[in-house]
Amino acid sequence: MPRPSACRFGVRRFVSTAVFAALACVSMPADAGSHLWKVNELFSNPDGTVQFVELKECCGSNNEVNLNGVIVHSVSTTIAFTFPSNIPGPTGNKHLLLATAAFAALPGAPTPDFIIPDGLIDLAGDTIWYGQAQNYDSFMFTSGQLPTDGTMSMQLTSFTPDTFTIAANTPTNLAGQTGTVTVGPPPADADFTRGDCNVDGSFNIADPVNLLGFLFPNGPGVSLECDDACDANDDGSLNVADAVAALGALFGNPTVPLTGPLACGADVAADALACAAFSACP
């Protein structure tokens, strides 16, 4: 049997290489990029746990897929989200939905394309950047402009220059799923009595003992019904200083009074603690 000539072998190699190169060109568009996405819609509830940032491809390009390593960054909070991967095309005039985990759990919410940290958007005013080094797109708003009523959002009406309107939220993901979410107001805290940590209707030595049992458990530990009631010094946190404040109020010389409420009332100053229930009050 005659051996294949070097020429025939060379032709076969050339054809195979050409086919491979053609396939590579089909699977990896030469003009793939990521710079045409724009900040399109912002939404937040009052505490920043339910937020979304919606991006939109501005200009009809189907190859804006190279997002791996690109960031969405808040100048005010300094919180940043980095895209962990590229996305599938085509992308022309499509949306990308970046949202918090609490948003994703809401009834009727379209599935976020990516999950972002809580509180990325500063409600008091912020500049949101999209890009590799804050160089692709930004949108700035000032205090009072971003609604937090649980329904309305800030929606861009023009990218050049940036103009916006306030309307019912319309989050949309890359697949085209869209919807409108409603975030109810946070539940109101129950009335309570400051210092009554064990919720027995009176303020005495048992209350700081109860708090210390919670802070330094010896055995199964102590559960607290109302954190606010145990926050004797009203500093918005629970620690041994609250037990000291309670003991000072009970046995101090002179007695150190606690801040209110001292008899079944609302917290006089909002803080990080809450009181979901206080069974000693009506």
C-alpha positions in Angstrom: 0.0 0.0 0.0 1.5 3.4 -1.0 2.3 5.7 1.9 0.5 9.1 2.0 2.6 11.9 0.5 3.8 14.7 2.7 1.7 17.0 0.5 -1.5 15.1 1.2 -0.7 15.0 5.0 0.0 18.8 4.9 -3.3 19.5 3.2 -5.2 17.4 5.7 -3.5 19.2 8.6 -4.3 22.6 7.0 -8.0 21.7 6.6 -8.3 20.5 10.2 -6.7 23.6 11.5 -8.9 25.8 9.4 -12.1 24.0 10.6 -10.9 24.4 14.3 -10.2 28.1 13.8 -13.6 28.6 12.2 -15.4 26.9 15.1 -13.4 29.0 17.6 -14.5 32.1 15.9 -18.1 31.0 16.1 -17.9 30.2 19.9 -15.9 33.3 20.9 -17.1 36.5 19.2 -14.2 38.7 18.4 -16.0 41.9 19.6 -17.2 40.5 22.9 -17.1 43.1 25.6 -18.8 44.5 28.8 -18.7 48.3 28.6 -22.3 49.0 27.2 -24.2 48.1 30.4 -25.8 51.0 32.2 -27.4 51.5 35.6 -31.1 51.4 34.8 -33.2 51.0 38.0 -32.6 51.2 41.7 -34.9 49.9 44.5 -34.6 49.6 48.3 -36.7 49.1 51.4 -36.0 51.3 54.5 -33.4 49.1 56.1 -31.5 48.1 52.9 -32.2 44.3 53.2 -34.4 44.3 50.1 -32.5 46.1 47.2 -31.9 45.6 43.6 -29.7 47.2 40.9 -30.9 46.6 37.4 -28.5 47.1 34.5 -29.5 47.5 30.8 -27.5 47.0 27.7 -27.8 50.4 26.1 -27.0 50.1 22.5 -28.2 46.9 20.8 -24.9 44.9 21.1 -25.4 41.2 21.4 -21.9 40.4 22.7 -21.7 42.3 26.0 -20.9 39.0 27.8 -17.5 39.4 29.3 -18.5 40.4 32.9 -16.2 38.2 34.8 -14.2 40.4 37.2 -16.3 43.6 36.5 -17.7 45.3 39.6 -20.8 47.2 40.7 -19.6 49.5 43.5 -21.2 52.0 45.9 -19.1 55.1 46.5 -20.9 55.9 49.7 -21.1 52.5 51.4 -18.0 51.2 49.7 -19.7 47.9 49.3 -18.9 46.3 45.9 -20.1 43.3 44.0 -17.8 41.5 41.6 -19.3 39.4 38.8 -18.0 35.9 39.3 -18.5 34.8 35.6 -19.4 35.8 32.1 -23.0 35.7 30.9 -24.6 34.1 27.9 -25.6 36.2 24.9 -27.3 37.6 23.0 -27.4 40.8 25.2 -28.8 43.5 22.9 -31.1 45.8 24.9 -31.5 43.2 27.6 -31.4 43.6 31.4 -29.3 42.2 34.2 -30.9 41.9 37.7 -28.6 42.2 40.8 -30.5 41.8 44.0 -30.3 40.9 47.7 -31.2 37.5 49.0 -34.3 38.9 50.7 -35.5 40.3 47.4 -35.1 36.9 45.8 -37.4 35.4 48.5 -40.3 37.9 47.8 -43.5 36.6 46.2 -43.6 37.5 42.5 -39.9 38.5 42.3 -38.1 37.5 39.1 -35.1 35.4 39.8 -32.0 37.6 40.2 -29.1 36.9 37.9 -26.7 37.6 40.7 -27.0 38.1 44.5 -25.5 41.3 46.0 -24.8 42.1 49.7 -27.5 43.8 51.8 -27.2 47.6 52.0 -25.1 48.1 48.9 -27.1 51.2 48.0 -26.9 54.1 50.5 -30.4 55.6 50.9 -29.0 59.0 52.0 -27.5 59.5 48.6 -25.0 57.6 46.6 -23.0 57.1 43.3 -23.3 53.6 41.9 -20.5 52.7 39.5 -20.4 49.9 37.0 -17.1 48.9 35.4 -13.6 47.4 35.8 -12.2 50.5 37.5 -15.2 52.8 37.9 -14.9 53.7 34.3 -17.9 52.4 32.4 -21.0 53.9 33.8 -22.2 55.7 37.0 -25.4 57.1 38.3 -25.6 59.6 41.2 -28.6 60.5 43.4 -29.0 62.7 46.4 -30.8 62.4 49.8 -34.5 61.9 49.5 -34.5 61.0 45.8 -34.6 57.2 46.2 -38.1 56.0 47.4 -38.2 53.5 50.2 -42.0 52.9 50.4 -41.7 49.3 49.3 -43.2 49.8 45.8 -41.7 52.7 43.9 -38.2 52.6 42.4 -35.9 55.1 40.6 -35.9 54.4 36.9 -33.6 55.9 34.3 -35.3 57.5 31.3 -32.2 58.7 29.6 -28.5 57.7 29.8 -27.2 60.9 28.1 -27.5 62.8 30.3 -28.9 60.7 33.2 -32.5 61.5 33.9 -34.9 59.4 35.9 -38.5 59.0 37.0 -40.1 57.5 40.1 -42.6 54.7 39.2 -43.7 51.3 40.4 -40.7 48.9 40.3 -40.2 46.7 37.3 -37.2 44.4 38.0 -36.2 42.4 34.9 -33.6 39.7 34.6 -31.5 38.5 31.6 -34.0 35.9 30.6 -36.7 38.6 30.3 -38.7 37.6 33.4 -40.2 40.7 35.1 -42.6 41.6 37.9 -43.4 44.1 40.6 -42.6 43.4 44.2 -44.2 44.9 47.3 -42.2 45.2 50.6 -44.5 45.7 53.6 -43.4 48.0 56.4 -41.4 46.4 59.2 -43.6 45.2 62.1 -44.0 47.7 64.9 -42.1 46.9 68.1 -44.2 45.8 71.1 -44.5 48.1 74.1 -42.2 47.1 76.9 -40.7 48.2 80.2 -37.0 49.0 80.3 -35.1 46.8 82.7 -37.7 44.0 83.0 -35.5 41.6 81.2 -37.3 38.4 82.4 -40.7 39.9 81.4 -42.4 39.2 84.8 -43.9 42.6 85.1 -41.5 44.0 87.7 -37.9 45.3 87.8 -35.7 43.6 90.4 -32.5 41.7 90.9 -33.8 38.8 88.8 -33.6 40.9 85.7 -29.8 41.5 85.5 -29.3 37.9 86.6 -31.5 36.9 83.6 -29.4 39.0 81.3 -26.1 37.5 82.6 -27.5 34.1 82.1 -28.1 35.0 78.5 -24.7 36.5 78.0 -22.7 33.8 79.9 -24.8 30.6 79.6 -24.0 27.7 81.9 -26.1 24.8 80.6 -29.0 25.3 78.1 -28.8 29.0 78.3 -31.5 31.7 78.6 -33.6 33.1 75.8 -34.8 36.7 75.8 -38.4 37.6 74.9 -37.6 41.3 74.3 -34.1 42.5 73.6 -35.0 46.2 74.2 -36.2 45.5 77.7 -32.8 44.0 78.6 -30.9 47.0 77.1 -30.8 48.8 80.5 -28.4 51.5 79.4 -30.2 52.0 76.1 -27.1 52.0 73.9 -28.6 49.6 71.2 -26.6 46.6 72.2 -26.7 43.8 74.8 -23.6 43.3 77.0 -22.4 43.2 80.6 -22.8 47.0 80.8 -26.5 46.6 80.8 -26.4 44.3 83.9 -24.2 47.0 85.5 -26.7 49.7 84.6 -29.6 47.6 86.0 -27.8 47.0 89.2 -26.9 50.7 89.5 -30.6 51.6 89.1 -31.6 49.1 91.7 -28.8 49.6 94.3 -26.9 52.7 93.2 -26.0 55.4 95.7 -27.4 57.7 94.4 -29.7 55.6 92.3 -29.1 55.8 88.5 -32.5 56.0 86.7 -33.1 54.0 83.5 -34.3 55.7 80.4 -37.8 55.1 79.3 -40.2 53.4 78.8 -40.5 52.7 82.5 -44.1 51.3 82.3 -45.3 49.6 79.1 -44.4 52.1 76.4 -42.6 52.4 73.0 -38.8 52.7 72.7 -38.0 56.4 72.9 -35.1 56.1 70.5 -34.8 53.8 67.5 -31.7 51.5 67.6 -30.5 48.2 66.3 -32.5 46.2 68.9 -36.2 45.3 68.7 -39.0 43.9 70.8 -41.2 41.6 68.9 -43.3 40.7 72.0 -43.5 41.6 75.6 -46.1 39.5 77.4 -46.1 41.6 80.6 -47.7 44.5 78.7 -51.2 44.5 77.2 
